Amino acid sequence: MSRLAPFVYTAPAALAAVVALGPVSPVSAGEGSVTIAYHSGPASEVPDPRARQYGWLSNQAGVTETLMGLDSDLQLYPRLAKNIERTDPTTWRVTLRDNLTFHDGGPVTAQSVIDSLLPMAQEGHAAHNPRLVRLMDLAGMEADGALTVVFRTNSPNAAFPWTLTEPGVAVLGPASEAFPINATGPFVFREAVPDQLYRVEAYPNYRDGPPALAEVRVVKTGDPAAAALAFEAGEVDLVINYPETDYDRVLGTGAQGFAAPTTRLFFYGLNVTNGPLENRLIRRAVSLAIDRQGIVEAALSGVGGVPAGTVFPAMMAWAADIAPSYDPNRAERLLAEAGAVKEGGRWMLDGAPLEIDIVTYSSRAALPPTAELTQAYLQAIGVAATVSIGEFGANNDAIASGAADMHLQAWGTAPQGDPSYFPETIIGTGSGSNVGGYSNPELDALLAEGRQTFDETARRAIYERVQAIIAEDTALIPVFHASQVSVGRAGLTGFAVHPAETYWMHIGVALAE
């Protein structure tokens, strides 16, 4: 049963888009260029921000903006909106700020917002995004005057205003040759080279003043070690997700360090439909065998994160009080309870060695060593384990087909600030990202109730129970909550790590020679 409470967010009169990133000093018109090394790059010459996860890069680079935003405390605030109000359980009224314009000078109106969002539901359109369509769950949209959009959802959706912070829910105007991505941010999209480069230039007429930088170049560097070498060679000015094990050394060269907690979780997705991890006792034993503190110290050099007992980090109000557990002796007792027999120091199950196949990928420096340390911890209690480094999609295919048992991956658990997204996406029955086949009717019912419950206290209790079920059933294995560890030139100012990792560039970022 949903509970309806008053809900109104109104922007202060002088709210700037950079509120999410902290105070900004006055700047002059753009000067200079910053080159950023990042593990991801554009998929096409004009990557539509509304498709797949393409909006992350355009939002990070300061090209696109959303109706709502997240500040540095993961609190919701109106961004392009002036206010948002829920008038009944399925109706939301969003009023735009006055005098907004697109990069081509055209006005941002309620109808242009509707025209921007409608293509996401159109199969075959470049903006088609089934994931966001599911999250928004819209029954319809209509304009009430020039500046108010009325959103109607199919069912009560407490996460709806948070979904409006999702970078893919970008507000775009009509595209043209001059403005193929016609957005509203402080930077204008100029060029993309697939899998290599995303280049933007300052928008001098931005409502809060011109950016300090004239240009920003984001270069895809999938190998973290290569990104570090490019930084020391002077080829890039900022590395997002710098290798943690080299962090202290590079700071000694005069570089700036930017390290701060995020909502990103390194965790194991599990194949629970066949193989040894179909047995909940064995899943729990594997989790207990992992020394998370040891991983944080070895793979992250103590700067890249903290051990995780639950899916949400302590910085979030939604986090349950579930401490990480390391108990190899109890792990062995659970293996025996599951029917395994230890022979010659090796655990056997149904007459064959108990073996766990681990897969991961290499675009984040901490992933391979974390998998290898997990392998060592399992072998220490007599469980054979293998580690394979592959491509993310191929790893998921291996889990789905039963060719692998555990997929070590790194996800932002609350990229929109709301707790509903991650558990629904990863372990909700039938979810597209639930490749391991986990299904729990109680969990599914709680997730549905959590999305439809508006009272925050009641919601918090629901998601505490969700986290308890994940821990009790070992639906997945949390390893550590990650900090973003980035490195920049000594003259770089105005940049800060945002906990949602979706905000980089704003008008105050500058680079002094």
C-alpha angles and dihedrals in degrees: 000000000000120000117216118214129166111279122186129148116187126184119232112249095254099038112149125203089242092068085103090063103041135252119343128205120226111273138199125232115300120293130173133002135262123207116204126196111214133168093235132056142181118296096211142008090270108022107196106231091217095059126088108321095322092116091070093072095043091048092046091049091052097247103112132039135194134221092250131028143197121236125214090275091053090251119147119248135168111261112171086001121081092203143346125209134182110218098179135355093282104028128083126180116205117189117196126227115259123266099010115164137189121236090266090057096254118138122259106232137170089259093051089054090052092046089051096052101040096074091062088076095046114099111224094025117120088237096052109136117168091181094060092040088057093047094049093042092194123188090184150322131224138175119242101193125322099308110028125084119194112209119195120194126203091236137004107295117185090181093058099100089046090052087060087069091060107116091228091062088074123158110235135176128213111306122236138173090265094045110027088166101038103190140146108244132112092263131056123222110243110162145359128190108194113255091354120059143015112186128187135176133210118275102220095196096055110146095239095045135282120304119257090231124068095204143011123198121193112196121193111238109172095181111071091205090054090051090053092050091048090053094052090046089056093245095121133031101205132027116201109210099012115195105276095214091061097042100098092046096051092049087060089063091064098267121140120245124217111187124156138146119271136182091255115126126198104210145151118251108207138217100228099165100070138004128041096315091064082084110079092209091058091047089053091047091053091050092050091050093061116094099210094181089054090053093049091051097044106033097032101032087231093289105082105066152320131263114274127222095167137022100259123063121238090251088072120079087221095064116119120221097253114140122210113257129215114179115142093177092056089045090059092048090054091050089054090047088053090058100261119140125210113225123175091346093308127105115235126197122193090347096307132092113273104242131178119204112209124194130185141149134243109229090100112056096222097055103079096044091046090054091047092049090050088052089053093048091051092047089050090066094041102265115131115227137179129200125209125183113212145136119303096242093044090051090054089049089053091052092047093049095046094247091119135031106202131030115197108209142155122233135169101242095201110021088157094040093247123111096223100076104066102047092040091051100041106035107009109122110268096004114152091238094047093094094153093065099238113169130176121166093203091052093048091051091050092049091052091047092047092055092049098044115092100182106097096211091052091046091051091055090050094053092044087058090046090055091046091054091049089053097042095047096034089229086168133354117243112208108174143340106239131226117209106244111196134165129210142176118278092250097052112115135176097032120123135168111254116209092230090048091221099106126070115132126056135147094277100056108110140163121214117206 
